[in-house]
């Protein structure tokens, strides 16, 4: 179902002219109202009048997470505080977080793009949504909430955690939709199994999973264990929260709400724009936002974009599911390793569960990557020789893909810590 035909099926020429108009207005607003960005433009030697169309965006300087932290808390706000109706904060694990402010119009944009996303999975006002993303400063809970309200669906604002309650509500209220992180969905499935709950007896049709990296193999697991269609939803606090992009029913890359969020792919080293189809760092400009708009925000997320038409008829650019980050990409003995690559391999191995952690240590100047992964109950009760055979097999597959030796350790079922939100996959113990 298409929520906003006019916006989502807009011919390219019309879209570009709308984007150009909005970029010009944004640059003027930022130049006038945000001292931090005005200074950046002056340093870069670019004036608002140099920006005549969306193609001129390449002349504008980037904004990074560091920049945003430097002006914490309100240095990026482009309107008076009395216009701000809501504040959210990024889930920064180190240093200061990034604060974003939403005006009334921003909240409307958020509701609109989230309604578009939910409609991509067929959500209507007849559906109910068990929203297990955290409510609070994290954008997941309220983002889904606003989209559900816009559609008129019934929201069950259970928030994250409280797994037993989640399970009883899934059984008693029989929602059609589940929204949470992909790792938590698998945790729910696992807990349900222990309680003897059969997902085929529930009523779930679709789930919107995001906020952390996952893979195609994990999708297969989720779809079979939870008996629903699993869609990938993407977003980030600095841009608006969830709803920046989402998969439609064809599950063939994520549609970007391009009339609001202009996407570019750049070479992370040189900052040069890359053509469609080439993998690089995703950069967003919030064309319509008022509270904390950003121009050319470097997400550190790695993907590529296509503008090939999608079978669903939407004309927007689509991004491939995230392929890693420029920063939490781990470098082991000079090799760039993305946790998602490792996950792909693990999930193809029989007897292994989708719960794993990567532990990196440095011994005698050499990086050692240990992959701890849980085995299934069945494998656990097998003979020791089968366990070591599986470990060796995974090590071999990882070597074939990454060209580095790893140490694979199968751990007992349920020993890797579970998370109610984003899973912590990497433990880097190196002191460099
Ligand atoms: O995670 C917003 C969100 C909430 C998205 C609910 C989807 C669902 P932040 O906490 O600011 O915002 O984290 C943003 O999380 O730059 C990505 O690295 C990662 N991320 C978000 N969605 C996905 C996804 C929310 N679908 C950061 N796949 C982003 C992989 C994702 N990574």
Boltz pocket constraint, residues with backbone or C-beta under 6 A from the ligand:
constraints:
  - pocket:
      binder: B
      contacts: [[A, 89], [A, 90], [A, 91], [A, 133], [A, 139], [A, 140], [A, 141], [A, 208], [A, 209], [A, 210], [A, 211], [A, 212], [A, 213], [A, 214], [A, 232], [A, 233], [A, 234], [A, 235], [A, 236], [A, 237], [A, 238], [A, 241], [A, 242], [A, 243], [A, 299], [A, 301], [A, 322], [A, 325]]
      max_distance: 6.0
